[in-house]
Amino acid sequence: MRGPEAEFQSAVIEAAHWHGWRVNHTRTVQIRPGVCATPLQGDSGFPDLVLAHPDRGVIFAELKSARGRLSPEQDRWIRTLVACGAEAYVWRPTDMVTILNRLSRSTQ
């Protein structure tokens, strides 16, 4: 990931760390010039970030650019997580104030 999307992701991770969250992100790897893959086992489309805080809960977040669209697999993951009672979001750069508010409070 490069450009504005990478900057947004870095900003979310930095804010999460500042508020005491643990963060997990699986990075894509370049397997040959121009071809990237994310090594995983299981269903594709898992959210970009998993954030955990001992007092503030667990959040699953898919990060998208202002115009980015969810793939069907990403949509399925978000819907499944929410149906299971998990806190799952699709966050965009325009959501930064909402993101910061959520990262700083103790409950949903």
ABEGO torsion letter per residue (X at the ends): XBEAAAAAAAAAAAAAAAAGBBBBBBBBBBABBGBBBBBBBEBBGBBABBBBBAAAEBBBBBBBBAABBBBAAAAAAAAAAAAAGBBBBBBBAAAAAAAAAAAABABX
